[in-house]
Amino acid sequence: MTEQSPESLSDIEILDILQSMKDDELDVEAKEIIRNGGKAGRQEAHKQALVALHTSFENKFVEAVVLALGLNDGQAKKIRYKKDRIRILKVRGIDYLAIDGAETAQVLSQVAQAISREDAIVTEGLHNIFPFWKEGWPMVQFDNAYNILAEDISIHYQATLDQLISLYGSRR
């Protein structure tokens, strides 16, 4: 997050920060995990990289939304949940589900949750998302899932920033 609170920033500074966020790389930590995983731990490294990618996306997404919309602390916490995310953005004129990749953000969230809380077992919501992912069975091919989700979540993040910049610019 920025060193200053959003209230102390000028409109131009906020727009500059949002524009500079378009240069953010969501997968820096994830790539480091993969690099350090080696051949023997390839699937395990990609599994952990998916969790890191999700964490990075969520943190940067929340930062951008809070900055652009001037959300309070309670709203900033709620924006991490799908229903609240949709509602809070809709009230401010953004149809979150219409943003390219919104479904990817949900899938990435479910994958990270399944890895962290379900011992990487495919949950009902992830059934058939990727080939060979069947509900109740262990997730497989983490490398392929990572490659697809990393690219798609980057596109979603950029599209979200475009929406926030457009909305913020039109409000001022």
Secondary structure by P-SEA (a helix, b strand, c coil): ccccccccccaaaaaaaaaaaccccccaaaaaaaaaccccaaaaaaaaaaaaaaaaaaaaaaaaaaaaacccaaaaaacccaaaaaaaaaaaccccccccaaaaaaaaaaaaaaaaccccccccccccccccccccccccaaaaaaaaaaaaaaaaaaaaaaaaaaaaaaac
